[in-house]
Amino acid sequence: MEQNNQNNQIIGLEGLGYDEFFEKGRVKAGFGGFGAARVVSEQKGSYIVKNQNGEFFAKITGKRMFFAQGRADYPAVGDWVVIDELPENQAAIHGILPRKTVLERRSGAKIDVQIIATNVDAAFVVQALDGDYSLNRFERYFSLCAAGGIDAIAVLNKTDLVSKEELAVKAEEIKKRFVDAEIIAVSTITDSGLDELKARIEKGKTYCFLGSSGVGKSTIINKLLEKEAIKTGRIDIRTERGRHTTTIRHMYFLPGGGIVIDNPGMREVGMAEAASGVENVFDKIAALAKECKFGDCRHENDPGCAVRAAIQSGEVDAAQFENYQNLKKEAEFFEMDKAQRREKDRDFGKFIKTAKKQLRKLDGL
């Protein structure tokens, strides 16, 4: 289990992000007899949790495992849990407190949903200006954040690799796609923009770093921590990209009191229950769609299509609309698959119930 000495410092519950929301949830759920702790790391069913007394190696109780119906019933990094403190820095997790926010994605081509982090106040979506930059990827991450009720900030890393003019063009592109987007441009080589990033992080608030492998998330966090707490890979001379080294999600506590979560790089960011997030990020297109002549307009060659008219006039970017269509279809497909799975689960439950009745009848013969 990955740990670091910096995380072993004693911090009060408020400094860990605990507030009235979680306290009310603890009391309402009947966990008044247990203390609260925050999940700072997770690996293969084991957890590192932290409270005002320090860090504990924790596992969930058998009862909790028995009643779990899915991944959402298990702790994730960022969760507040209730624990029994045991000898030798061990702890037993008895329950999870209600979550303020949940950041999740579909796991590959599967229906399964993977929780990235919980109780996050804002997410820094990092892209490097070294050839792998993509507006569509920003839209995908922003949609996931919007679906989870989380503010998203665009971070342009490795600004030392481009000219001021090129950086200005990228920033303008983002502003055109996301009118209200907050953009922070940084370089971990020159330290440019790091003070602005630090100023954005508030004491007691939790922030998640998202992005593909090699964009420099861990290096940025090391800069914020003011020490090499996270191992980072050497730069590949051929691709000029850092090698991915973060393998588990982990929470770190900054000198100024902010809380950050480092995530492994994600090659694929599948939409999970993010239809509302897509509509949120693409609010202009969603609003135009309501003005179409027909309610079932496919925005292709349909007469009276307000979206197509906006594309032709240049009001809406064609590439942005294509990405909107792809993300919306993906989210809708996930919802359809999930509904089918629920139906199968209901059918299987009925089968088991009927089988038990038949067995009881046979036992009575």
Secondary structure, 3 states (H helix, E strand, C coil): CCCCHHHHCCCCCHHHCCCHHHHHHHHHCCCCCCEEEEEEEEECCEEEEEECCEEEEEEECHHHHHHCCCHHHCCCCCCEEEEEEECCCEEEEEEECCCCCEEEEECCCCCCEEEEEECCCEEEEEEECCCCCCHHHHHHHHHHHHHCCCEEEEEEECHHHCCHHHHHHHHHHHHHHCCCCEEEECCCCCCCCHHHHHHHCCCCCEEEEECCCCCCHHHHHHHHHCCCCCCCCCEECCCCEECCCCCCCEEEECCCCCEEEECCCCCCCECCCCHHHHHHHCHHHHHHHCCCCCCCCCCCCCCCCHHHHHHHHCCCCHHHHHHHHHHHHHHHHHHHHHHHHHHHHHHHHHHHHHHHHHHHHHHHC
